[in-house]
């Protein structure tokens, strides 16, 4: 059972296909410091056409983006619709990124993100991506809450 389905995720995130990279939220901790999301990796993904023909591999930067979107859901879920309409979560930095195994069509990417530090307009999260309980990528992500351009 999901905590948030795709329609609920699209109410929180401004991303849309082909850049929406979280399909479902499976769990959010009671204290709001941890989230687990899911990305179904389909052979129909646009990026597989060129990365790489005959040997499709999900780009590492998109795995990191999936983790960042999962983190943003955690940060945006408690805001009102009016507040969310005025703000964006943007990357502020990426540290300690490591890619352990390739992610290929048919994989189910489980994204686990945990708050390391939170301030008024920034949050540092630790993200870990797994396929079949095997770590495929991990990174520390810094996100900034900024005013949406008018």
VENSUL-V455256 format. One record per residue. N is the residue number from 1. SS is DSSP state (A for helix, B for strand, O for the rest). OMEGA is omega in degrees with one decimal (999 if undefined). Layout:
# VENSUL-V455256
n:N ss:SS omega:OMEGA
n:N ss:SS omega:OMEGA
This chain:
# VENSUL-V455256
n:1 ss:O omega:-178.2
n:2 ss:O omega:173.4
n:3 ss:O omega:176.6
n:4 ss:B omega:175.2
n:5 ss:O omega:-174.7
n:6 ss:A omega:179.0
n:7 ss:A omega:177.7
n:8 ss:A omega:176.6
n:9 ss:A omega:-179.2
n:10 ss:A omega:173.3
n:11 ss:A omega:-178.2
n:12 ss:A omega:-176.0
n:13 ss:O omega:176.4
n:14 ss:O omega:-176.4
n:15 ss:O omega:175.0
n:16 ss:O omega:179.5
n:17 ss:O omega:7.9
n:18 ss:O omega:-175.9
n:19 ss:O omega:175.2
n:20 ss:O omega:-170.1
n:21 ss:O omega:172.5
n:22 ss:O omega:-177.7
n:23 ss:O omega:-175.0
n:24 ss:B omega:170.1
n:25 ss:B omega:-176.5
n:26 ss:B omega:-174.5
n:27 ss:B omega:169.3
n:28 ss:B omega:-177.8
n:29 ss:O omega:-179.3
n:30 ss:O omega:-178.3
n:31 ss:O omega:177.3
n:32 ss:O omega:-177.9
n:33 ss:O omega:-177.5
n:34 ss:B omega:179.5
n:35 ss:B omega:173.9
n:36 ss:B omega:180.0
n:37 ss:B omega:-176.5
n:38 ss:B omega:173.7
n:39 ss:B omega:173.8
n:40 ss:B omega:-177.2
n:41 ss:O omega:-174.9
n:42 ss:O omega:175.4
n:43 ss:O omega:-179.6
n:44 ss:O omega:-179.2
n:45 ss:O omega:-175.8
n:46 ss:A omega:-174.9
n:47 ss:A omega:-179.6
n:48 ss:A omega:178.2
n:49 ss:A omega:-177.3
n:50 ss:O omega:-175.2
n:51 ss:O omega:-2.2
n:52 ss:O omega:179.5
n:53 ss:O omega:-179.7
n:54 ss:O omega:179.0
n:55 ss:O omega:-173.5
n:56 ss:O omega:177.9
n:57 ss:O omega:177.3
n:58 ss:O omega:179.6
n:59 ss:O omega:179.9
n:60 ss:A omega:-179.4
n:61 ss:A omega:178.5
n:62 ss:A omega:172.1
n:63 ss:A omega:176.8
n:64 ss:A omega:177.4
n:65 ss:A omega:176.6
n:66 ss:A omega:178.1
n:67 ss:A omega:180.0
n:68 ss:A omega:178.2
n:69 ss:A omega:177.2
n:70 ss:A omega:177.0
n:71 ss:A omega:179.9
n:72 ss:A omega:176.9
n:73 ss:A omega:179.5
n:74 ss:A omega:-179.3
n:75 ss:A omega:-174.7
n:76 ss:A omega:-170.5
n:77 ss:O omega:-178.9
n:78 ss:O omega:179.2
n:79 ss:O omega:175.6
n:80 ss:O omega:177.5
n:81 ss:A omega:-179.4
n:82 ss:A omega:178.5
n:83 ss:A omega:-178.9
n:84 ss:A omega:-179.9
n:85 ss:A omega:-177.4
n:86 ss:A omega:-172.1
n:87 ss:B omega:171.8
n:88 ss:B omega:168.7
n:89 ss:B omega:179.3
n:90 ss:B omega:173.8
n:91 ss:B omega:172.1
n:92 ss:B omega:179.3
n:93 ss:B omega:177.3
n:94 ss:B omega:178.1
n:95 ss:B omega:172.9
n:96 ss:B omega:178.6
n:97 ss:B omega:178.1
n:98 ss:B omega:178.7
n:99 ss:B omega:-169.7
n:100 ss:O omega:-176.5
n:101 ss:O omega:176.7
n:102 ss:O omega:174.1
n:103 ss:O omega:-171.8
n:104 ss:O omega:178.4
n:105 ss:O omega:-179.0
n:106 ss:O omega:178.0
n:107 ss:O omega:172.2
n:108 ss:B omega:-176.3
n:109 ss:B omega:176.6
n:110 ss:B omega:-173.5
n:111 ss:B omega:178.6
n:112 ss:B omega:-178.4
n:113 ss:B omega:-177.7
n:114 ss:B omega:179.7
n:115 ss:B omega:173.0
n:116 ss:B omega:179.0
n:117 ss:B omega:177.2
n:118 ss:B omega:173.4
n:119 ss:O omega:-176.2
n:120 ss:O omega:-175.7
n:121 ss:O omega:177.0
n:122 ss:B omega:174.9
n:123 ss:B omega:175.2
n:124 ss:B omega:-176.4
n:125 ss:B omega:170.1
n:126 ss:B omega:179.5
n:127 ss:B omega:175.9
n:128 ss:B omega:177.4
n:129 ss:B omega:-179.2
n:130 ss:B omega:168.5
n:131 ss:B omega:-177.7
n:132 ss:O omega:178.7
n:133 ss:O omega:176.7
n:134 ss:B omega:179.2
n:135 ss:B omega:178.0
n:136 ss:B omega:179.3
n:137 ss:B omega:176.1
n:138 ss:B omega:180.0
n:139 ss:B omega:168.0
n:140 ss:B omega:-174.2
n:141 ss:B omega:173.9
n:142 ss:B omega:178.9
n:143 ss:B omega:179.7
n:144 ss:B omega:174.3
n:145 ss:B omega:-176.2
n:146 ss:B omega:174.5
n:147 ss:B omega:177.8
n:148 ss:O omega:177.8
n:149 ss:O omega:-179.2
n:150 ss:O omega:999
